[in-house]
Amino acid sequence: MSSIENVVAASGCLLTVKEVMAVLKIGRTKTYELIAAGQLEFIKFGARTTRIKADSVEKLLTHGIAV
């Protein structure tokens, strides 16, 4: 089982920013840059809570970052 599968199995289909950072081995700033660029699909709950769709992380791992 890959690391993304482990995280998804543990947390369902939405991941926290910290979980995405760990899976992709990137920093917080880069994670938010990918969100802003539309590379990662996300859902906002209120003003401070952001969750990222696990399938968009999987797609990013499979296809890479579009430039």
Secondary structure by P-SEA (a helix, b strand, c coil): ccaaaaaaaaccccccaaaaaaaacccaaaaaaaaaacccccccccccbbbbcaaaaaaaaaccccc
